Amino acid sequence: SNGADARTFLMVSDSTRSHARLALHRTPPAAPDDSGWRMLGLDSDEPTAWRRVPITEVLRDRPGLYDLLRFPEGWTIEIEPSAPAPLRAVLDPSATDHWSSMRPEDTGHDPTRSRPA
């Protein structure tokens, strides 16, 4: 399936600790249980270390990301976890931002929030 489930992992870069803004980018999977998602600091240098994190663990902290993890290979999601509205951009492979058409103002909620405000 193209979505996230309990058997899939994503790779988290060591650069996520030092950056306020993060990027989730989907690449071709490297293993059968690899979702293809990579989380790294936005505008960071090449990451030096990666760790495998179960998607279930990420979704436990941020259930709102569930709907976003359905995007296919080549897509990038930019988030700023500490901001009031964490989602910053949803970019297709040509770098067109689709976030304006998915805005929380239109839907009544921000899909990246952990819980209702």
C-alpha positions, 0 to 999 in steps of 0.5 A: 500500500502507499500509506503508512502502517505499523510495519513501516519505518521512516529514517530520521536524520541527526539534523532534526535536533538542531533545526526549527523547521523540518522536511519530510521527503519521500524517496523510493523505499530501501527495504520492504518495511521502509516507507521511503520517508526521510525526516531531516532539518530543512536547509541542513547540510548532508545528514551524517547519521540516520536512525530508523523510527517506526511510523507508529511512534511518529504518529503517536506524537503527531497523529495529524501527520497520518493524512500527509504520509499518503503522498507518493515518492517525490513529495516533500512536507515542510513543518515547524513543530514548535509553531502554532500552525506547524505545517508550512508547505506540501510540495510535489516533485516539481516543487509546487506548493499544494498547502494553500489548497489544503489550508486549515482555515478551509477545513477548520483544523490544522492536520499537524496539531497533536490535539485540538487547541 
